[in-house]
Amino acid sequence: MSIEQLEHTNQIGEGAGGGHRPRIVVVGSGFGGLFGAQALKHADAEVTLVARTSHHLFQPLLYQVATGILSEGEVAPATREVLSRQRNTEVVTGNVTHIDLEKRTVTAHILDRESVYPYDYLLLAAGSGQSWFGHNEFAVHAPGMKSIDDALELRGRIFGCFELAEIAADRGKPEDVDRLMTFVVVGAGPTGVEMAGQIAELSKRTLKHDFRRIDPTRAHVILVDMVDKVLGNFGDHLGGIARRRLEQMGVDIRLGAKVVDVDATGIVVEHQDGSRNRIEAVCKVWAAGVEASPLGRVVAEQAGAEVDRAGRVKVNPDMTLPGHPEVFVVGDLASLPGLPGLAQGAIQTARYAARQIMRRIAGSPPEGPFEYFDKGQMATVSRFSAVASIGKARFGGFPAWVLWLGVHLVYIIGFKNRVTTLLHWAVSFLGRGRAERTVTEQQIFARLALEQLGDEFAPSFEQTRPGHQQDEPQPPIR
């Protein structure tokens, strides 16, 4: 079937004086995209938010979806629902594949449909994805932690390994039990530390009494990274607190170890002295490295702008793309001195860009260059334990954990999500339970099945089921 192009043919003007309201296209529904769109609520413009998914992902809590504490709905509210009362804003689902700076258009695809959206102003907040440092083949057996799909797949792999270990023990295969109950987390940054801590707690508290043939408390959790510090960005003091707490929980920390190979049943690491050793483990979690969306390079090449090693666009001090003042690049896709790749960076740059757009529409002079306000950073290590770096204050333990709870509740979108999240936290942290332990084979194997179909596979509404013959052509679904 040929691709059906659905093109918005609205004439593009030069602003409020062009005979129509300016069109603002926001690309991405992460922190930059959503908060940028919300900041445009009172803009005298037509706002279109285009994103690959129909939800806003609260990524800092994704590891809790992977370990059964929270459901995906609690960390990923529907973007359309969040913006439903914002009358100047339209939400559309589509994977943005191209941006034409000369024509001022954004091209997106969903299934086998193509849509083109013209813009007067573009707020590019496409974010970043997982990086395997040039070894994307590692992703087959060591999924990343950047999407709901990733979290659900990892949930299936983690809980599934305990189930398979029970069967292996019943069949008298101790070597299989060992590799099934060994969990390797690659990356000693916040995500890796949080994942390692939660897998350790899962095995020692939640699953402690649930099996008859295996002892879940004997699960071996290994944290691997090529760097020589845990939570290096937090400094030696907080990194030391996190490391000691993880070791108290039984996490095996192996630093200065570079991953050089990954397969279905293990992982190979190379140490600083050049020696290598293999770790037998079925479940691996990749929590190291990020790379910017390829859309950054798409616009940078057209504009003659530079990108850094991670693919982030080197923007002007006012967050605009060099040579294109109508294009604002924000969040993880932007490279600017002093701008960290954190949620706060995305939120602040997006809100700043939204203000500049509204000032231009209103004919007001622009603000000064963007200035990042550092609100600090936090990471949980385990139940009742976290580390926090806020201004000059550096502290850990229970006070940091309580602060972490409060901050994350504030930033979770929607009252309903806050209430259910709080209830699930109470179940998991005060008790031993995990509310989300349901897993399916589709969660684990769907990604691999799609990859085996190859690049030529294009999902379509009009494909027939195997063995089913259509009697007559069906009209396309519009």
C-alpha positions as CSV (number, residue, x, y, z in Angstrom):
1,M,0.0,0.0,0.0
2,S,1.3,3.5,-0.9
3,I,1.9,6.0,1.9
4,E,-0.9,8.4,2.3
5,Q,0.4,11.9,3.0
6,L,-1.8,14.0,5.3
7,E,-0.4,17.6,4.9
8,H,-1.6,20.6,6.8
9,T,-1.9,23.2,4.1
10,N,-2.3,26.3,6.3
11,Q,-0.3,29.2,4.9
12,I,2.7,30.1,7.0
13,G,2.7,33.7,8.1
14,E,5.3,35.9,9.8
15,G,3.5,36.3,13.1
16,A,0.4,37.9,14.3
17,G,0.4,40.3,11.4
18,G,0.5,37.5,8.8
19,G,-3.3,37.2,8.5
20,H,-3.5,34.3,10.9
21,R,-2.4,33.2,14.4
22,P,1.2,31.9,14.3
23,R,1.7,28.2,14.3
24,I,4.0,26.8,17.0
25,V,5.1,23.1,16.7
26,V,6.4,21.4,19.8
27,V,8.3,18.2,19.1
28,G,8.4,15.7,22.1
29,S,6.3,15.0,25.1
30,G,9.0,14.7,27.7
31,F,9.8,17.3,30.3
32,G,10.8,19.8,27.7
33,G,8.0,19.3,25.3
34,L,5.2,19.1,27.9
35,F,6.3,21.9,30.1
36,G,7.0,24.0,27.0
37,A,3.5,23.4,25.7
38,Q,2.0,24.2,29.1
39,A,4.0,27.5,29.2
40,L,2.4,28.4,25.8
41,K,-1.1,28.2,27.3
42,H,-1.8,31.9,27.0
43,A,0.0,32.4,23.7
44,D,-2.0,34.0,20.9
45,A,-1.0,31.1,18.6
46,E,-2.0,27.6,17.5
47,V,0.2,25.1,19.3
48,T,0.7,21.6,17.9
49,L,2.5,19.0,20.1
50,V,3.9,16.1,18.1
51,A,5.4,13.1,19.9
52,R,6.2,9.5,19.2
53,T,4.2,8.4,22.2
54,S,0.8,9.5,23.5
55,H,2.0,9.9,27.0
56,H,4.4,12.1,29.1
57,L,7.0,9.9,30.7
58,F,8.2,10.8,34.2
59,Q,11.5,9.1,33.6
60,P,13.0,9.4,37.1
61,L,10.6,6.8,38.4
62,L,10.9,4.4,35.5
63,Y,13.0,2.0,37.5
64,Q,10.1,1.6,39.9
65,V,7.9,0.4,37.0
66,A,10.7,-2.1,36.1
67,T,10.8,-3.5,39.7
68,G,7.0,-3.7,40.3
69,I,6.5,-0.8,42.6
70,L,4.5,1.5,40.3
71,S,2.3,0.9,37.2
72,E,3.1,2.5,33.9
73,G,0.1,4.7,34.1
74,E,1.3,6.4,37.3
75,V,4.6,7.5,35.7
76,A,3.1,8.1,32.2
77,P,-0.1,10.2,32.1
78,A,-1.7,10.7,28.7
79,T,-0.4,13.9,27.2
80,R,-3.8,14.6,25.6
81,E,-5.4,14.5,29.1
82,V,-2.8,16.7,30.7
83,L,-3.3,19.4,28.0
84,S,-7.1,18.8,27.5
85,R,-8.1,22.2,28.9
86,Q,-5.5,24.1,27.0
87,R,-7.7,25.3,24.2
88,N,-5.0,26.7,21.9
89,T,-3.1,23.3,21.8
90,E,-3.6,20.2,19.6
91,V,-1.9,16.9,20.5
92,V,-1.0,14.5,17.7
93,T,0.9,11.2,17.8
94,G,3.7,10.6,15.3
95,N,7.3,9.7,15.1
96,V,9.1,12.8,13.7
97,T,11.5,11.7,11.0
98,H,12.4,15.0,9.3
99,I,12.5,18.7,9.8
100,D,12.9,21.1,6.9
101,L,14.2,24.4,8.1
102,E,13.8,26.1,4.7
103,K,10.2,25.1,4.2
104,R,9.5,25.3,8.0
105,T,7.8,21.9,8.2
106,V,7.9,18.9,10.5
107,T,7.3,15.5,9.0
108,A,6.0,12.7,11.2
109,H,4.9,9.1,10.6
110,I,2.6,6.7,12.5
111,L,2.1,3.2,11.1
112,D,2.2,3.8,7.3
113,R,0.8,7.3,7.4
114,E,2.8,10.5,6.9
115,S,1.8,13.9,8.2
116,V,3.5,17.3,7.6
117,Y,3.1,20.2,10.0
118,P,4.1,23.7,9.0
119,Y,5.4,26.1,11.7
120,D,6.2,29.7,12.4
121,Y,8.1,28.7,15.5
122,L,9.5,25.4,16.4
123,L,10.3,24.1,20.0
124,L,12.4,21.1,19.5
125,A,12.4,18.9,22.7
126,A,13.0,15.5,21.2
127,G,15.2,14.5,24.2
128,S,17.7,11.6,24.3
129,G,17.8,7.8,24.2
130,Q,20.0,5.1,25.5
131,S,23.6,4.7,24.3
132,W,25.5,1.5,24.1
133,F,28.7,3.4,23.1
134,G,28.7,2.1,19.6
135,H,27.7,-1.5,20.4
136,N,23.9,-1.4,19.8
137,E,24.0,-5.2,19.5
138,F,24.3,-5.3,23.3
139,A,20.7,-4.0,23.5
140,V,19.4,-7.4,22.4
141,H,20.3,-8.9,25.8
142,A,20.8,-5.8,27.9
143,P,17.8,-3.5,27.4
144,G,18.1,0.2,28.4
145,M,15.9,2.2,30.7
146,K,14.4,5.0,28.6
147,S,10.8,4.1,27.8
148,I,7.8,2.3,29.2
149,D,8.5,-0.6,26.8
150,D,12.0,-0.9,28.3
151,A,10.6,-0.9,31.8
152,L,8.0,-3.5,31.1
153,E,10.5,-5.7,29.3
154,L,12.9,-5.5,32.2
155,R,10.1,-6.2,34.7
156,G,9.3,-9.4,32.8
157,R,13.0,-10.3,32.7
158,I,13.6,-9.7,36.4
159,F,10.6,-11.5,37.7
160,G,10.8,-14.1,35.0
161,C,14.3,-15.1,36.1
162,F,13.1,-16.0,39.5
163,E,10.3,-18.1,38.0
164,L,12.8,-19.9,35.7
165,A,15.2,-20.4,38.6
166,E,12.5,-22.2,40.6
167,I,12.0,-24.6,37.6
168,A,15.7,-25.1,37.2
169,A,16.1,-25.9,40.9
170,D,13.2,-28.4,40.7
171,R,15.1,-30.1,37.8
172,G,18.3,-30.3,39.7
173,K,20.3,-27.8,37.5
174,P,22.2,-25.6,40.0
175,E,24.3,-23.9,37.3
176,D,21.2,-22.6,35.6
177,V,19.9,-21.4,39.0
178,D,23.1,-19.4,39.6
179,R,23.0,-17.6,36.2
180,L,19.2,-17.0,36.5
181,M,19.6,-15.5,40.0
182,T,22.5,-13.2,39.0
183,F,21.5,-9.7,37.9
184,V,24.0,-7.3,36.3
185,V,23.3,-3.6,36.2
186,V,25.7,-1.7,33.9
187,G,26.2,2.0,35.0
188,A,26.9,3.4,38.4
189,G,25.0,6.7,37.8
190,P,21.6,7.5,39.5
191,T,19.6,5.0,37.3
192,G,22.0,2.2,37.8
193,V,22.3,2.7,41.6
194,E,18.5,2.9,41.9
195,M,18.0,-0.3,39.8
196,A,20.6,-2.2,41.7
197,G,19.2,-1.2,45.0
198,Q,15.6,-2.1,44.1
199,I,16.5,-5.5,42.6
200,A,18.4,-6.2,45.9
201,E,15.4,-5.2,48.0
202,L,13.0,-7.1,45.7
203,S,15.0,-10.3,46.3
204,K,15.5,-9.8,50.0
205,R,12.1,-8.5,51.1
206,T,9.4,-8.9,48.6
207,L,10.1,-12.4,47.2
208,K,11.7,-13.7,50.4
209,H,8.9,-16.2,51.2
210,D,7.4,-16.8,47.8
211,F,9.3,-19.7,46.4
212,R,9.8,-23.3,47.5
213,R,12.8,-24.5,45.6
214,I,15.0,-21.4,45.6
215,D,16.0,-18.8,48.2
216,P,15.5,-15.4,46.6
217,T,17.6,-13.7,49.2
218,R,20.6,-15.4,47.7
219,A,20.2,-13.5,44.4
220,H,23.5,-11.9,43.3
221,V,23.2,-8.3,42.2
222,I,26.3,-6.9,40.5
223,L,26.8,-3.2,39.6
224,V,29.4,-2.7,36.9
225,D,30.9,0.5,35.5
226,M,34.1,1.5,33.8
227,V,34.4,4.6,36.0
228,D,36.0,4.4,39.5
229,K,33.3,6.0,41.5
230,V,29.6,5.4,42.3
231,L,27.5,8.5,41.5
232,G,30.5,10.4,40.3
233,N,28.5,13.6,39.6
234,F,27.5,13.8,43.3
235,G,31.0,14.0,44.7
236,D,33.1,11.7,46.8
237,H,31.0,12.1,50.0
238,L,27.6,11.3,48.6
239,G,29.1,8.7,46.3
240,G,30.7,7.0,49.3
241,I,27.3,7.0,51.2
242,A,25.6,5.4,48.3
243,R,28.3,2.8,47.8
244,R,28.4,1.8,51.5
245,R,24.6,1.4,51.6
246,L,24.6,-0.8,48.4
247,E,27.3,-3.0,49.9
248,Q,25.3,-3.3,53.1
249,M,22.5,-4.6,51.0
250,G,24.7,-7.2,49.4
251,V,25.3,-5.5,46.0
252,D,28.6,-6.5,44.4
253,I,30.2,-3.3,43.1
254,R,32.8,-3.7,40.4
255,L,34.2,-0.4,39.1
256,G,36.9,0.1,36.5
257,A,35.3,-2.7,34.5
258,K,34.3,-2.0,30.9
259,V,31.7,-4.2,29.2
260,V,33.1,-5.6,26.0
261,D,30.6,-8.4,25.1
262,V,27.0,-9.4,26.0
263,D,25.1,-12.5,25.1
264,A,22.0,-14.3,26.3
265,T,23.5,-15.9,29.3
266,G,26.3,-13.6,30.3
267,I,28.5,-10.5,30.1
268,V,32.2,-10.0,29.5
269,V,34.1,-7.2,31.3
270,E,37.6,-5.9,30.7
271,H,39.5,-4.5,33.7
272,Q,41.9,-1.6,33.8
273,D,44.9,-4.0,33.7
274,G,43.6,-5.5,30.4
275,S,42.3,-8.8,31.9
276,R,38.9,-10.0,31.1
277,N,36.3,-12.2,32.9
278,R,32.9,-13.4,32.1
279,I,29.9,-13.0,34.5
280,E,27.2,-15.6,34.0
281,A,23.9,-13.8,34.2
282,V,20.7,-14.1,32.2
283,C,19.2,-10.7,33.3
284,K,21.3,-7.6,32.4
285,V,20.2,-4.0,32.7
286,W,21.9,-1.3,30.7
287,A,21.8,2.0,32.6
288,A,25.0,3.7,31.2
289,G,25.2,6.4,28.6
290,V,22.8,8.6,26.7
291,E,22.7,10.0,23.2
292,A,20.6,12.8,21.8
293,S,17.8,12.2,19.4
294,P,19.0,12.0,15.8
295,L,16.8,15.0,15.0
296,G,19.5,17.1,16.6
297,R,21.9,16.2,13.7
298,V,19.1,16.7,11.2
299,V,18.6,20.3,12.0
300,A,22.3,21.0,12.8
301,E,23.4,19.8,9.4
302,Q,20.9,22.1,7.6
303,A,21.8,25.0,9.8
304,G,25.6,24.4,9.7
305,A,25.6,24.2,13.5
306,E,27.9,22.0,15.6
307,V,26.9,19.0,17.7
308,D,28.8,17.5,20.6
309,R,29.9,13.9,21.1
310,A,26.5,12.9,22.4
311,G,24.7,14.5,19.4
312,R,23.4,17.5,21.2
313,V,23.1,20.8,19.3
314,K,25.4,23.7,20.3
315,V,22.7,26.4,20.6
316,N,22.9,30.2,21.0
317,P,22.6,31.6,24.6
318,D,18.9,32.2,23.9
319,M,18.4,28.5,23.1
320,T,17.9,29.2,19.4
321,L,19.5,27.2,16.6
322,P,22.3,29.2,15.0
323,G,21.0,31.1,11.9
324,H,17.4,30.1,12.7
325,P,15.9,32.4,15.4
326,E,12.5,30.7,14.9
327,V,13.8,27.3,16.1
328,F,14.4,26.7,19.8
329,V,16.3,23.6,20.9
330,V,15.8,22.7,24.5
331,G,16.4,20.0,27.1
332,D,18.7,17.0,26.5
333,L,19.0,17.9,22.8
334,A,20.7,21.2,23.6
335,S,24.4,21.7,24.4
336,L,25.0,24.9,26.4
337,P,27.8,25.5,29.0
338,G,26.5,24.8,32.5
339,L,23.3,23.0,31.3
340,P,23.0,19.5,32.8
341,G,21.0,16.7,31.2
342,L,18.5,16.6,34.0
343,A,14.7,17.1,34.1
344,Q,15.1,20.6,35.6
345,G,17.3,21.6,32.6
346,A,14.6,20.5,30.2
347,I,11.9,22.2,32.1
348,Q,13.7,25.5,32.6
349,T,15.0,25.8,29.0
350,A,11.5,24.9,27.6
351,R,9.8,27.5,29.7
352,Y,12.4,30.1,28.8
353,A,11.9,29.3,25.1
354,A,8.1,29.5,25.4
355,R,8.5,33.0,27.0
356,Q,10.7,34.2,24.1
357,I,8.2,33.0,21.5
358,M,5.3,34.7,23.3
359,R,7.3,37.9,23.6
360,R,8.1,37.9,19.8
361,I,4.4,37.3,19.0
362,A,3.5,40.2,21.2
363,G,6.2,42.4,19.7
364,S,8.0,42.7,23.1
365,P,11.8,42.8,23.4
366,P,13.5,39.5,24.3
367,E,14.8,38.5,27.7
368,G,18.5,38.2,28.3
369,P,20.4,34.9,27.6
370,F,19.2,31.7,29.4
371,E,20.5,31.2,32.9
372,Y,20.2,27.8,34.5
373,F,19.1,27.7,38.2
374,D,20.6,24.7,39.9
375,K,17.9,23.2,42.2
376,G,20.2,20.3,43.0
377,Q,20.0,16.6,42.4
378,M,18.9,13.5,44.3
379,A,19.1,9.7,43.9
380,T,17.5,6.9,46.0
381,V,19.6,4.0,47.1
382,S,17.1,1.9,48.9
383,R,14.1,2.0,51.1
384,F,14.6,4.9,53.6
385,S,17.9,5.8,52.1
386,A,18.9,8.4,49.4
387,V,21.5,11.1,48.7
388,A,20.9,14.7,47.9
389,S,23.0,17.6,46.7
390,I,21.3,21.0,47.0
391,G,23.3,24.1,46.7
392,K,26.2,23.7,49.2
393,A,24.3,21.1,51.2
394,R,25.3,17.4,50.9
395,F,23.4,14.9,52.9
396,G,22.2,11.3,52.7
397,G,20.1,8.7,54.6
398,F,16.5,9.1,55.7
399,P,16.2,12.9,55.5
400,A,17.4,12.8,51.9
401,W,14.9,10.0,51.2
402,V,12.0,12.0,52.6
403,L,13.0,15.0,50.5
404,W,13.2,12.8,47.5
405,L,9.7,11.5,48.1
406,G,8.3,15.0,48.4
407,V,10.0,16.5,45.3
408,H,9.0,13.6,43.1
409,L,5.4,13.8,44.3
410,V,5.3,17.5,43.4
411,Y,6.5,16.9,39.9
412,I,4.3,13.9,39.1
413,I,1.6,15.1,36.8
414,G,-2.0,15.0,38.1
415,F,-3.6,14.6,41.5
416,K,-4.8,11.1,40.8
417,N,-1.3,9.9,40.0
418,R,0.1,11.5,43.2
419,V,-2.5,9.7,45.3
420,T,-2.0,6.3,43.7
421,T,1.8,6.7,43.7
422,L,1.7,7.5,47.4
423,L,-0.4,4.4,48.2
424,H,1.9,2.1,46.2
425,W,4.9,3.6,47.9
426,A,3.3,2.8,51.3
427,V,2.7,-0.8,50.2
428,S,6.2,-1.2,49.0
429,F,8.2,0.8,51.5
430,L,6.3,0.2,54.7
431,G,5.3,-3.4,53.8
432,R,6.9,-6.0,51.6
433,G,4.5,-6.0,48.7
434,R,4.9,-4.9,45.1
435,A,1.6,-3.9,43.5
436,E,2.8,-4.5,39.9
437,R,4.1,-8.0,39.5
438,T,2.1,-9.1,36.5
439,V,4.3,-10.0,33.5
440,T,3.7,-11.5,30.1
441,E,5.7,-13.1,27.3
442,Q,4.9,-10.2,25.1
443,Q,6.6,-7.8,27.4
444,I,9.8,-9.8,27.2
445,F,9.9,-10.9,23.6
446,A,7.9,-8.4,21.6
447,R,10.9,-6.1,20.9
448,L,13.0,-9.0,19.7
449,A,10.2,-10.3,17.5
450,L,9.8,-6.9,15.9
451,E,13.6,-6.6,15.3
452,Q,13.6,-10.0,13.6
453,L,10.9,-8.8,11.2
454,G,13.5,-6.3,9.8
455,D,13.6,-2.7,8.7
456,E,11.2,-3.4,5.8
457,F,8.4,-4.3,8.2
458,A,5.9,-1.4,8.4
459,P,2.8,-1.9,10.7
460,S,-0.4,-1.1,8.9
461,F,-4.1,-1.3,9.7
462,E,-4.7,-3.1,6.4
463,Q,-2.5,-6.2,6.9
464,T,-4.3,-9.5,6.9
465,R,-3.9,-12.2,9.4
466,P,-1.9,-15.3,8.3
467,G,-4.2,-17.7,6.4
468,H,-6.9,-15.0,6.1
469,Q,-7.8,-13.8,2.6
470,Q,-9.5,-10.5,2.1
471,D,-12.5,-10.8,-0.3
472,E,-12.3,-7.2,-1.4
473,P,-10.1,-4.1,-0.8
474,Q,-11.0,-2.2,2.4
475,P,-11.0,1.6,2.6
476,P,-8.1,3.1,4.4
477,I,-8.7,4.2,8.0
478,R,-8.4,7.9,8.4
